Amino acid sequence: MGSKNKNRTKIIGAAAAAGAALGYTAVCNQLFDFTVARKSLWSYGGKKKKDGKAKAVPLDRYGRIPEQDQEWLKNREQDELEICSTVDDTPLFGRYLRCENPKRIILCAHGYRTNSLKDFAGVARWLHENNCDLLTIDQRGCGKSGGEYITFGAREKYDVLDWLDFIGSHNRKGLPVYLYGVSMGASTVSCASGLTLPPNVRGMIADCGYTSMKDICTLCLKKWFHLPAFPFMQSFGRRCQRKAHFGMQEADAEHALRKCRIPSLFIHGTADKFVPPSHAIRNYQACGAADKDILWIDGAEHAVSYYENPAEYRSALKAFFDRTEHRKPRETEV
């Protein structure tokens, strides 16, 4: 009887260990699929999607204004553009909205699993009416752009360089160019700001960006899956390397910003629970630009600062453009 009990205990222990290993593997695979894979079956909050679309940040509190702004942008005549990534030949899609008497060109990068129609519809109308040509891009793994994986800025920062090259080859008037990102797009342009940029890039606007892929994924792992960073983040990082061929350390906006030399405006809502305001503080402090500022929008949740206080938001943008666009290109590179 004693030997039988010992054998039964060993079998139960082995089965439990195997079950734990399988459960761990399943969670890590789900985390990778939810976070990085383009064809994710999951939406924000760790719940499966029913309609194949990620849940959007709620805009109900702003009435019909966001819907009207989206309709306005959707109905504008825009040039549809396609280029190829010089890193891996991924096709990249964008839309170019021209204005009368343009004074500047704004490259707009949207947030995580969303699109420029949603993230820039409100401010796009104001920018268009204030002499801005807009290039709104679909980031890789999103919209009409190619790519099977979202890399949180690791590859997207080089896509920004490709779009800047495209702008440079068509910018016959030599208009100043600005990088403008919301949420993940803010971290994308922040990562790009640490690279060598064309001299006509006069500034960057980063609205509610996170510090790094590792930081934001660790936060979401705890908040949505109620799991500790160790050992899941280590396994997740290995999957990113093995399946998507990038390292999380390549998507580190805070680190890249140390090399940033272009004027930078950071914007963040004080009520942002998705990307805490502490991320904006760290990014601002890390930024190596001599000309930098941070705008806090009181009471704004994630990615809705423009709708929460459009007057203050517009005023900050106008002041930023007025202060930076007439500088000689070399002044932004010192």
Disulfide bonds with the S-S distance in Angstrom:
none
